[in-house]
Amino acid sequence: VAWRVERVGSPLRPRQPMACLGAICGGCLCCCGACGASCCFAGVKATKLALRVVRHVRARPPCEKGLACNCQEGQHVDYYSHPDDDDYGFSIRIHGGDGEFCTMRQCFNFMDPYQLGYVKEFAALREVLHHASRKYPQVTSQQKAVIRSSKKLKELWDQIDSDGNGYISFPEWVEWVSSSGATQFGFPSAVGIFGEKGKAGAYNIPCTVEGCTCECFVKDPDNEKFCARAGCGHRAGLHSADHVALIAASLPHDWSLVFNSHDVRELSGQRQLVPLGDDECLQVQEIMNASVRRAWSRDRGRTEQVPDSYEVVRVERNENIRLWLKYLLKKTLMAEAINSPGFNANNTAVPMELYTMMTSEKVESLPFLAGNRADASLNEWFLWHGGSSEGIKSIADQEFKQLYAGKTTGTLYGSGTYLTDSCTKADEYAREDPATGLYGLLLCRVMGGRVLYNDQVSPDAKYLVNNVLQGPYDSVFGDREKCRNTFKEIVIYESSQAYPEYIVYYRRKYAPQEPAQPLASYKSET
């Protein structure tokens, strides 16, 4: 059992006995009363397991004051669970009560009590919709029908799951709540993540508790979980930055995009492709030169010759606020899971191993990336992805779509987004633009995080995918260079882990062919 519990000698006696069924490994039962037992995560077999499990565990009861609680006594903090605590989802499901939230992250953690980074059960979405809308007077009968109807809930799920991988991630959740979820169901508009710039004081982090006038969180030196400002004293998790301020502070310093609105939905829609100067194009050429590997694989085709080199003609920087924010949110969560010991189930499951790519050395030294380098300690890399001119532009505009994985190429490591550190491998999937005679590649910023390494000739794709989406890993490193003498392949199963930062247009270059030598005359031994 992966949540915070206290082992006791006597059976658990929660306030709501049927809520005990929520305390199972691999799923939980709805205890909110919104839909009854029909929305159980794991079914009848799971309930039998639950009855055995709850005899050995005891989850903390939720604090009755909820968001209004600012008690700092150690005994109270240790005994009761609060909305910003990691075990709050289990606390509400086991002991009952109304869930309260003041940030999007608290809502997501409620749906993801094991904190794997993904939500995979419709019942979890139904529960959080019920809790959030319970005290929201603007909820219409049509929106309440979504909670009751499995068909309408599935339609909403597909709407939130923008990359189509069948799971809801935190960046997707933030995007949906910001666009429509807050107004439709009463979800809070605060994100609930500080970020490195927020911790450094680049923007204010006000208190979200109703009636509190605290304008910026100040850590209490005696208890860092609480705010030290007079009149506040609320927990750190109840503070969150204004969404617009968060966006402004998060954009790279070299972007030329200018804010034309203070509306979050309009801001998120801003995007443009900016041509790089000649000097920056030469630096991209250096990255390309460093990632050439003259090897052939069957994806290129039997009649296709492997180019000797590639000539960069022009490069466009993708300034897309929506995709950049989703990438930063995912990066922040992955960094927390890697660097911060605690409740997250991914923290102690596997060791963090660092991997170097063909592009790593160049991106660490080139001047045009000086203000926003990849974080090697998190396995953040610059990798290539190939496709047609229309295809790579669509990705730069809309993001990678896991829904379309395997439509044009194979899925050796499962349905995901495939990237590589070699431009030669990515070039296999590039298509010539008839109008210009050029080919195009995406140079993407990618978060590898905890990597599941695989050097098998015939890997078990289902095993790999499950260990990322439902296990402790963040990505798969398929070492075909080792087992087949071809190329490394990096696979991610969530679009937010890759940001298509540059579109690189280039020409293929081939070495001059030497004239064929005449065959030597043949003499018969007879």
C-alpha positions in Angstrom: 0.0 0.0 0.0 1.6 3.2 -1.2 0.0 5.9 0.9 0.9 7.2 4.3 -0.6 4.9 6.9 -0.2 3.9 10.6 -0.2 0.2 11.4 -2.4 -0.7 14.3 -3.2 -3.8 16.2 -7.0 -3.5 16.0 -9.3 -3.2 13.0 -10.0 0.2 11.5 -13.3 1.7 12.4 -13.9 4.7 10.1 -16.9 7.0 10.4 -18.3 5.5 7.2 -17.8 1.8 7.1 -18.3 1.4 3.3 -15.7 4.1 2.7 -13.1 1.5 3.8 -13.5 0.0 0.4 -11.4 2.9 -0.9 -8.4 1.7 0.8 -7.2 -0.8 -1.7 -4.0 -1.2 -3.7 -4.5 -0.5 -7.3 -7.9 1.3 -7.0 -10.5 2.6 -4.7 -14.3 2.9 -4.4 -16.3 6.0 -4.6 -17.3 7.1 -1.1 -18.7 10.6 -2.0 -22.2 9.4 -2.5 -22.4 10.9 -6.0 -22.8 7.7 -7.9 -22.9 4.8 -5.4 -21.0 1.6 -5.8 -21.4 1.5 -9.6 -18.2 3.6 -10.1 -15.8 1.4 -8.2 -12.3 1.4 -9.5 -11.7 -2.3 -9.3 -15.0 -4.1 -8.8 -16.1 -6.9 -6.6 -12.8 -8.6 -6.3 -11.2 -5.4 -5.1 -13.7 -5.0 -2.3 -12.7 -8.3 -0.9 -9.1 -7.2 -1.0 -10.1 -3.9 0.6 -11.7 -5.6 3.6 -8.5 -7.4 4.3 -6.3 -4.4 3.8 -8.2 -2.0 6.1 -7.7 -4.3 9.1 -4.0 -3.5 9.0 -3.9 0.2 8.1 -5.2 3.4 9.5 -5.4 6.6 7.4 -5.3 10.0 9.1 -8.8 11.6 9.5 -9.3 14.9 7.6 -9.3 18.1 9.6 -12.8 19.3 10.0 -11.8 23.0 9.5 -10.4 22.1 6.0 -9.0 25.1 4.2 -9.7 27.4 7.1 -7.3 25.6 9.5 -4.1 27.4 10.4 -3.2 25.4 13.5 0.5 24.8 13.7 0.6 22.5 16.7 2.7 19.5 15.9 0.3 17.0 17.3 -2.6 18.4 15.2 -0.5 18.6 12.0 0.6 15.0 12.5 -2.7 13.5 13.4 -5.1 15.2 10.8 -4.9 15.4 7.0 -5.3 18.7 5.3 -6.2 19.7 1.7 -2.5 20.2 0.7 -1.3 16.9 2.3 -0.3 14.0 0.1 -2.7 11.6 1.8 -5.8 13.9 1.7 -7.4 11.8 -1.1 -7.2 8.6 1.0 -8.3 10.5 4.1 -11.6 11.7 2.5 -12.3 8.3 0.8 -11.7 6.3 4.0 -13.2 8.6 6.6 -15.7 10.4 4.5 -16.5 14.1 4.4 -16.5 16.9 1.7 -13.2 17.4 -0.1 -12.0 21.0 -0.2 -9.5 22.5 -2.7 -8.0 25.9 -3.3 -5.5 24.9 -6.1 -5.6 22.8 -9.2 -2.8 20.7 -7.9 -4.8 19.7 -4.8 -7.6 18.6 -7.1 -5.3 16.5 -9.2 -3.6 14.9 -6.2 -7.1 14.0 -4.9 -7.6 12.1 -8.2 -4.0 10.7 -8.1 -3.6 9.6 -4.5 -0.6 7.4 -5.3 1.0 10.4 -7.0 2.2 8.6 -10.1 1.6 11.7 -12.2 -1.3 10.3 -14.1 -5.0 9.7 -13.6 -6.3 6.5 -15.3 -9.8 5.9 -13.6 -13.0 7.6 -14.7 -14.3 7.3 -11.1 -11.5 9.6 -9.8 -12.7 12.3 -12.2 -16.3 11.8 -11.2 -15.4 12.1 -7.5 -13.4 15.3 -7.9 -16.2 16.8 -10.0 -18.7 16.0 -7.3 -16.6 17.5 -4.5 -15.8 20.7 -6.4 -19.3 21.4 -7.7 -21.0 20.6 -4.4 -20.7 24.2 -3.1 -20.7 25.9 -6.5 -24.1 27.6 -7.2 -23.4 28.2 -10.9 -23.3 24.5 -11.8 -26.1 23.7 -14.2 -28.3 20.6 -14.5 -26.4 19.8 -17.8 -23.1 19.8 -15.9 -24.5 17.7 -13.1 -25.5 15.2 -15.7 -21.9 14.8 -16.6 -21.2 13.4 -13.1 -24.1 10.9 -13.4 -23.7 9.8 -17.0 -20.8 7.4 -17.9 -21.1 8.4 -21.6 -20.9 12.2 -20.9 -18.1 11.6 -18.4 -16.2 9.7 -21.1 -16.7 12.6 -23.5 -15.3 15.0 -20.9 -12.4 12.7 -20.2 -11.5 12.7 -23.9 -11.7 16.5 -23.9 -9.2 16.8 -21.0 -6.9 14.1 -22.4 -5.6 16.4 -25.2 -2.7 14.1 -26.4 -5.0 11.0 -26.5 -2.9 8.5 -24.5 -5.8 7.5 -22.4 -4.5 9.2 -19.2 -5.0 12.6 -17.7 -1.7 14.4 -16.7 -1.4 17.4 -14.5 -0.5 19.8 -17.4 -3.6 18.6 -19.2 -5.7 19.1 -16.1 -4.4 22.7 -15.7 -5.1 23.4 -19.3 -8.7 22.2 -19.0 -9.5 23.9 -15.7 -8.0 27.2 -17.0 -10.1 27.1 -20.2 -13.4 25.9 -18.9 -13.3 23.7 -15.8 -13.1 26.6 -13.3 -16.3 28.3 -14.7 -18.3 25.1 -15.3 -17.6 23.1 -12.1 -16.2 25.6 -9.6 -12.6 24.4 -9.6 -10.0 26.8 -8.2 -8.1 29.0 -10.7 -4.8 28.9 -8.9 -2.3 26.3 -10.2 -0.6 25.4 -6.9 3.1 25.2 -8.0 5.7 27.7 -7.0 8.4 26.9 -9.5 12.1 27.9 -9.2 11.4 31.5 -10.1 8.6 31.8 -7.6 10.8 30.4 -4.9 13.4 33.0 -5.9 10.9 35.8 -5.6 10.4 36.6 -9.2 6.6 37.0 -8.6 4.2 37.1 -5.7 2.6 34.0 -4.3 -0.5 35.2 -2.5 -2.7 33.2 -0.1 -5.8 31.6 -1.7 -7.8 31.2 1.5 -11.0 33.3 1.3 -10.7 36.5 3.3 -6.9 36.3 3.8 -5.1 39.4 2.7 -1.6 37.9 2.5 0.0 39.0 -0.8 3.0 36.8 -0.8 4.1 33.6 1.0 7.0 34.0 3.5 8.4 30.8 4.9 8.2 30.6 8.7 11.7 29.9 10.0 10.3 27.6 12.7 8.0 25.7 10.5 8.5 25.9 6.7 5.1 24.5 6.0 3.4 27.7 7.2 3.4 31.4 6.2 5.1 33.8 8.6 3.2 36.9 7.6 1.0 38.5 10.3 -2.7 37.7 9.8 -2.0 34.7 7.6 -0.3 31.7 9.1 -1.8 29.4 6.5 0.0 26.5 5.0 2.4 26.8 2.1 0.1 24.6 -0.1 -2.7 27.2 0.2 -0.6 29.8 -1.5 -0.4 30.1 -5.3 0.7 32.6 -7.9 -1.6 34.5 -10.2 -1.7 32.6 -13.5 -0.8 35.6 -15.7 2.2 36.4 -13.4 3.3 32.8 -13.6 3.1 32.8 -17.4 5.1 36.1 -17.6 7.9 34.8 -15.3 8.1 31.4 -17.1 8.8 32.5 -20.7 12.4 32.3 -21.9 14.2 35.7 -22.0 15.0 35.5 -25.7 11.4 35.1 -26.8 10.0 38.0 -28.8 6.4 37.2 -28.1 4.5 40.2 -26.6 1.5 39.8 -24.3 -1.6 41.2 -26.0 -4.1 40.2 -23.3 -4.4 39.5 -19.6 -7.0 36.8 -20.1 -5.4 33.3 -19.4 -7.3 31.6 -22.3 -6.2 34.2 -24.8 -2.6 34.2 -23.5 -2.4 30.4 -23.8 -3.4 30.7 -27.4 -0.5 33.0 -28.4 2.1 31.4 -30.6 4.5 32.3 -33.4 7.5 31.0 -35.4 10.5 33.3 -35.2 13.4 32.9 -37.8 16.8 32.6 -36.2 19.7 34.8 -37.3 22.7 33.5 -39.3 24.9 33.1 -36.2 22.3 31.0 -34.4 21.7 28.9 -37.5 25.5 28.1 -37.5 25.2 26.9 -33.9 22.3 24.7 -34.8 24.5 23.3 -37.6 27.1 22.4 -35.0 24.4 20.4 -33.1 23.5 18.7 -36.3 27.1 17.9 -37.2 27.6 16.4 -33.7 24.6 14.1 -34.1 25.4 12.5 -37.5 25.8 8.7 -37.4 26.3 7.1 -40.8 24.3 3.9 -40.1 21.4 2.4 -42.0 18.2 0.9 -40.6 15.3 -0.6 -42.4 13.1 2.4 -41.6 15.1 4.3 -44.3 14.2 1.9 -47.0 16.4 -0.6 -48.9 16.9 1.8 -51.9 17.6 4.9 -49.9 21.2 6.0 -49.5 22.4 7.3 -46.1 23.4 11.0 -46.4 27.0 11.9 -45.5 26.1 15.2 -43.9 23.3 17.8 -43.6 23.3 21.5 -44.5 21.1 23.8 -42.3 19.4 26.3 -44.5 17.1 28.0 -41.9 15.8 27.6 -38.4 12.6 28.8 -36.8 12.1 29.1 -33.0 8.7 27.9 -31.8 7.3 30.4 -29.3 4.1 28.6 -28.1 2.9 29.7 -24.7 0.4 26.8 -24.3 2.9 24.0 -25.0 5.7 25.7 -23.1 3.6 26.0 -19.9 2.6 22.4 -20.1 6.2 21.4 -20.5 7.3 23.5 -17.5 4.6 22.1 -15.3 5.6 18.5 -16.2 9.3 19.4 -15.6 8.5 20.9 -12.2 6.6 17.9 -11.1 9.3 15.5 -12.3 12.0 17.5 -10.6 10.1 17.4 -7.3 9.7 13.7 -7.5 13.4 13.2 -8.3 14.9 15.7 -5.9 12.5 15.7 -2.9 12.1 12.7 -0.7 8.6 12.1 0.6 5.3 10.6 -0.2 5.6 10.3 -4.0 5.7 6.6 -4.9 8.3 7.3 -7.6 10.9 8.7 -5.2 12.5 5.5 -3.8 11.4 2.9 -6.3 14.3 3.1 -8.7 17.7 5.0 -8.6 18.2 8.0 -10.8 20.7 7.3 -13.5 22.0 10.0 -15.9 22.5 9.4 -19.6 24.4 11.5 -22.1 23.2 12.0 -25.7 25.1 12.9 -28.9 23.7 16.4 -28.6 24.5 16.9 -25.0 28.0 18.3 -25.2 27.1 21.0 -27.8 23.9 22.2 -26.1 25.8 22.7 -22.9 28.3 25.1 -24.5 26.6 27.0 -27.4 25.9 30.7 -26.7 22.4 30.8 -28.1 21.1 28.4 -25.4 23.0 30.2 -22.6 19.8 31.6 -20.9 17.9 28.3 -20.9 20.1 25.3 -20.9 18.9 21.7 -20.5 19.2 20.4 -17.0 21.4 17.3 -17.2 20.7 16.3 -13.6 17.1 15.6 -14.6 18.0 13.9 -17.9 16.8 16.8 -19.9 18.0 16.6 -23.5 17.7 18.1 -26.9 16.5 15.3 -29.3 15.4 15.1 -32.9 12.0 14.1 -34.4 11.4 13.8 -38.2 8.3 14.1 -40.4 6.8 15.9 -43.3 6.8 19.7 -43.4 3.1 19.8 -42.6 3.5 17.3 -39.9 6.3 19.0 -37.9 4.5 22.4 -38.2 1.3 20.8 -36.8 3.3 19.3 -33.9 4.9 22.7 -33.2 1.4 24.3 -33.2 -0.7 21.6 -31.4 1.8 19.2 -29.6 2.6 15.6 -30.1 -0.5 13.4 -30.2 -0.1 9.9 -28.6 -3.4 9.1 -30.3 -1.7 8.9 -33.7 1.3 6.9 -32.5 2.1 4.0 -34.9 0.0 5.4 -37.8 3.1 5.9 -40.1 5.9 4.0 -38.3 6.2 1.0 -36.0 5.7 0.9 -32.2 8.5 -1.3 -31.0 8.4 0.2 -27.5 4.7 0.8 -27.4 2.5 3.7 -28.6 4.4 6.8 -27.7 6.4 9.7 -29.1 9.8 8.5 -30.5 12.8 10.7 -30.5 16.5 10.2 -31.1 19.8 11.9 -30.4 20.9 11.3 -34.0 19.7 13.6 -36.8 20.5 10.7 -39.2 17.8 8.5 -37.6 15.3 11.4 -37.5 16.1 12.1 -41.2 14.7 8.6 -42.1 11.2 10.0 -41.5 11.7 13.5 -43.0 10.0 14.2 -46.3 11.1 16.6 -49.0 9.0 19.7 -49.5 8.3 19.9 -53.2 8.1 23.7 -53.1 11.5 24.3 -51.6 13.4 21.0 -52.0 14.2 21.1 -48.3 13.7 18.6 -45.5 12.5 19.4 -41.9 13.3 18.1 -38.4 12.1 19.2 -35.0 14.8 19.8 -32.4 12.9 19.2 -29.2 13.6 19.8 -25.5 12.8 16.5 -23.8 12.4 15.5 -20.1 13.7 12.0 -19.6 13.6 11.9 -15.8 13.9 8.4 -14.5 14.8 6.3 -17.5 13.9 2.7 -18.1 16.8 1.3 -20.1 16.3 -1.5 -22.6 18.8 -3.2 -24.9 16.6 -6.2 -25.9 16.3 -7.0 -29.6 12.5 -7.7 -29.1 11.3 -5.8 -26.1 8.1 -6.3 -24.2 6.2 -3.1 -25.2 3.4 -3.6 -22.7 5.8 -4.0 -19.9 7.7 -0.8 -20.8 4.5 1.3 -21.2 3.0 0.1 -17.9 6.2 0.8 -16.0 6.1 4.4 -17.2 2.4 5.3 -17.1 1.7 3.2 -14.0 5.1 2.7 -12.5 8.2 4.6 -11.3 9.8 5.5 -14.6 9.3 8.6 -16.8 10.6 7.4 -20.2 12.2 4.5 -22.1 15.7 4.4 -23.6 15.8 1.8 -26.3 19.5 1.2 -27.0 19.3 -0.1 -30.6 22.8 1.2 -31.1 24.0 -1.5 -28.7 21.8 -4.4 -29.8 21.5 -3.7 -33.5 24.3 -1.2 -34.2 21.8 1.4 -35.4 20.5 4.3 -33.2 19.4 5.2 -29.7 15.6 5.7 -29.4 14.0 7.7 -26.6 10.3 7.1 -26.1 7.8 9.2 -24.0 4.2 8.4 -23.5 3.0 11.9 -22.5 3.2 14.8 -24.9 4.0 17.3 -22.1 7.5 15.8 -21.7 8.6 17.2 -25.0 8.6 20.8 -26.3 9.1 21.2 -30.0 11.5 24.2 -29.7 13.1 24.5 -33.2 12.1 23.6 -36.7 15.3 23.0 -38.7 15.1 23.1 -42.5 18.1 21.5 -44.3 19.5 19.8 -47.4 20.9 16.3 -47.6 24.5 16.1 -48.6 26.2 13.1 -50.3 29.8 12.6 -50.9 30.8 12.4 -54.6 30.6 8.9 -56.0 33.9 7.5 -57.3 33.7 6.0 -60.8 33.4 2.3 -60.8 36.8 0.5 -61.4 36.9 -1.9 -64.5 36.8 -5.6 -63.6 40.1 -7.4 -63.9 40.3 -9.8 -66.8 39.5 -13.4 -65.7 41.8 -16.2 -66.6 40.6 -19.7 -66.4 42.9 -22.1 -64.6 42.4 -24.5 -67.5 
